[in-house]
Amino acid sequence: KAPGRQFKGVSLPAKGQQIQRIGPKLNEIDKVLEGRRLSLQQSIEGVVPEMVLVLEIAGTITNFFSAVKKTPGLEFLAEFEEDFLPDDLFYHTDKEGRKAEKKYTGQIFLVMTNQKALNELKRYWDKYKKSEKFDRGTTKFRILFDQLKDIRPYSINDRLKDTGFEDYLKEQREHNIENVRFEVELFFRKGKIERQNALRELKNLLKQNGGKFLNQSETMIEEIVYHAFIAEAPIKVFDDLSENTNVTFLKCERIMFLRPVGQVAVKNPGEIEEQQVLPGEEIPLPGGNPVVALLDGLPLANHKYLANRLNIDDPDNYAGGY
């Protein structure tokens, strides 16, 4: 093994190793994008092929999104922190510089690219290989190539990871359900036109695969970069969840996650008796066990309408800072 480099306690491959590893991956991504262009031409006219790239980074890179903004056609979508298992090239080191068999912290960046942006990315890569100076504002890509663990297209597996969707499908099949409803969360696009185009493309793909968009189910909250809707499709659409599936909807680059739809049971509004409570009026305390859990938030426990009506689990004493 060639001498590696260090970044905040994480051992990185030598530059020569990175060139051997990453170069073929970029060429493969180019081929995949061209394949999607040909596929889209057959199914939807006038759609510019795009691809979500997953960039797995050993360690961290601050403000990478600013370098993405400098790259024509490249759009920053999201970033996540990830704990990676060590391998022969990337691993945590102890104080003596020896390999430690423990996870190390890294980042995952998701970016939207088209052919123009991919060409720019390959231009950056050529500069990296030749040790040329990067353009102002794009030097983060040189750091990225040093720390790049993997670069790959966003996959069907990514869309299903930790969502519980596959377990949901299993339950529906056990009950012989033929059509399933599910949530489709889209990658949030900054431009209104891009969001409209994404929704239109997904509606078309759903229709082609025997599914449908549920009217008035679209939810778009810019403040938390959330864009989603509810869809319905034959359960057989999900028989093959591998990358080899011929169901174009599952491969759509617009989809970030597929999730089960929450099940609720409510009374018909006509059956609900209206109960008005006036300020200061005594409300009878409920009996039995709690029926609702509130996660990732803390209510005002001593509000007069809530006192003695909540069981609050606050082991870290967040209430003390309210």
N, C-alpha and C positions, 0 to 999 in steps of 0.2 A: 504493500500500500504506500502511495506517495504521501509525503508529509502533509497533514491537514492543517486547518486553521482553527482558531478559537473565536467564539463570539459569546461573551457573557457566560462562560462555563460550558458552552455547547461546542463540541468538536464538529467542524465542517469539512467536507471533502476538499482536496486541493483543486485549484482552478482547472487543471487538465482533466480531472475526473468529472467535474461539472460539465465541461464542454462535451465530453464523450457521452454523458448521461442525458443532457437536456436537448442537445441538437436533434437527435432522432424523434424526441417527443414533439418538438415544434413542427417537424416535417409531417408527422402523423396527424397533428391537429389541422394542418393545412389540407390534407387529404379528406379528413372528416368534414370540414366546412364545405369543400367542393362537392362532396357527396350530398350534403344537405341542400346545397343550392340546386342540384339536379332533381332531388326529390321534391322540393317545394315547387319547382317549375311544373311538375306533373300534377300537383294537387291544388295549389293556390297561385294564381297569377299575380304578378306585381309585387310579391313579398321579397324584400331584401334579406338574404340569409344572415342570421346572427347566431352567435354561440356564446353560452356562458362558460367562462373558463374558471377552473378551480386552481388556485395557486397555494400550495402548501409550503409554509415557511418555517424553517427551524429558527427559533428565537423570535424576535419582534422587529418590526420596521415602523417607525412613527411617521404619520402624515403621508402614507403611501398614496392616498387618494389625490393629493395635490399633483403628483407626477402623472397619475392617470388622466387628470383634467388637461394636462399639457399634450396628451396624445390624441390626435384626431380619430374619431370613431370608437374610442374606448370609453366605457362608462363604468364607474365604480358602483357596485350594487350593495355589497355587505362585507363585513369582516367578523370573524369569530375567533375566540381563543380556543386552542386545542392542546391536549396532552398527547404526545406521540411516544410510542414505544421505541427504544433504542434499536439501531441496527449497526451494521459494520461501518457505515459512513457518517451517520448522524447519531450522536449520543452525548449524554451529560458526562462531565468529568469532575472528579473530586479535586481537592486542593493540590494534590500531587500530579494532577493532569492525567490520572488513570481513568479508564472507562468505568462508569458506574451503571450498574444494571437497574436503572430506574427511569421512569418517564421524564421527559423534558417538555417545557412549555413552548408552544409555537403559535402561529397564526394561520388562518385560512382566509384568503381574499377571494371574493367572487367579483368578476368583471364581465361585462357584456362586450363582445367584440364582433366586428364584421371583417370583410376581407381587407379593407383599407387599414383598419386598426391592427390586424394580424401582420400585415406587411410592415407597419411601423415597429411592432414588437420584434419582428425578425431583424429589422434594421438596428434596433438596440442590441440585439443579441450579437450581431456582427461586430458592433463597436466593442462589446464586452470581450469577444474572442480575440480581437486585435489590440486590446488595451488602449482603445482610442478614447478621447475626451467626450463625455456626454454633453448634450445640449443643456443649456441652463434650465433648471427646473425638472430635469428627467434623471438626475443622478441616482434617485432612489431605485431605478431599475438595475443599476450596477450592483447595488447592495442586495436587491432581490435575487439576482442571478447567483450571487455568492451563497445565499442562504436557501435557495430554492430546493425543496425536497421533492416536489412533484408538480407537474403542470398537466392538466387533463381536462377534457370536457365534463361539464356537469352531467350526472347520470341519472337514470331512473332510480337507482339505489339511493342516491342523494335526496331525491324527492320523497322517498318513503322513510328515510332514516329517523328513528325515534318518534314517529308519528302515530304508531299503533294501527296504521291503515291495513296492514296485512292480517293482523288479528281480527280486525273488524270484518274483512272479507271472509275470513274463515267462519266466523259466527254466522254471517249472512248465508253462506253456502249450507251450513248445517241446518238452517231453517228453510232451505229451498227457495230463497229469495232470488228472483230473476233480474230485478232492476234495483240498483243501489244508488243512494244519494250520498254525496261527499262534498267536502270543501276543497276548492282549488285556490291556493294562494299564489298570486303572481309575483314575479320580481317587480318591485316598484320602480317605475320609470319616472324620471323627473319631468319629462314633457307630456303635456296633455294629449297630444297627437299620438305619441308612442303608446300611451296607456289605452287609448281608443283602438289603435291598430292591434294591440295585443289581445284585447277582449274580442275584437271581431275575428281574429285568426282562431282563437280558441273555440268560439261559437261554431265556426265552420268545421273545425276538426272534430268537435263533439258530434255534430250532425252527420259527418261522414262515417262515424263509428257507431251510429245508432243511438247516440246520446242527445242530451239537450241541456240548455242553460235555463235555470229556473228564473222566471221573470221577477224583477224587483229584488233579487238576492244579492246584487252587486254591492259591496261595501268598500269605500275608498276613504282612508283617513290619512291625509298628508302628514299630519304632525308626527305620526309614528310609522311613516312609510309603509302603510298596509293597504293592499289591494287584493280583494278576494271575492269569490262568488260561490254559490251552491249549484252543483250540476247533478244530473241523473244519467246513468248509462247502464246497459246490460252488464250483469256481473261477469259474463264470459269475456268481456273486453279485457279483464284483468287476469285471465288465465295464464298469460305469459308476461312476467314482469322482468324479463331479462332484456339486455340491450339488443337482442336479436328479434324482439317482437315486431310484428308488422302493423301494430296499432299506432298510427302516427300521432294520435293525441298524447300518448304517454311519453313521446319523445319531444314534445313541444318545448322549445327553449324558453317560452314565457312562464312556465310553471316552476315555482320554487318548491312548494310542498303540496302533497295530497293528504287530506286528513279525513277521518270519520266525521260524520255530522252528529252533533250532540242530540241525544234523545230526551225529550221532555214531555210531560203530560200535564195539561192545564184544563181547567174547567171552561166550559163555554161561557162567554161573557154574560149570557142571559141567565146563567145559573149562579152567578156570584152576587151575593148580597152586599150591597154597598154599606160600609161601616165608616162613619165619620167620627173622628176623634177631635175634640176641642182642646185647645191648650190648657194644661193643668188638669185635665180629666184623668181619672185613674183607669188604667188599662189592666185587665186581669193578666196575671203571669201565665205563660204557656206551661204545659206539662209534657212529660215524656222526654225522649232523647232529641238532641239537635238533628235537624234534617238538612241543613245547608252548611257547607264549609267555604269560608272566604280565604283565598290564598293570596300571598304577596301583597298584603295590605293590612292596615290596622284601623278598626273603627274607633269612634269616640266612645269608649266603654261606659263613661259616666253620663252620657246624654240621657236626659230623663225618660226618653222613649225606649232606651236600650238597656238601662240599668237592670241587672239581675235577669237579663234575657239572653246573655251571650256566654259561651265558654271560650275563653281566649287563651291560646297557647303562645306564649311570648318568652321563650327561654333566653333570648339575648337582650331582653328588656328594652326593646325599641320604644315601648310606651314611655319610658323614662326620658326620652329625648323629644317627645312631642310637646 
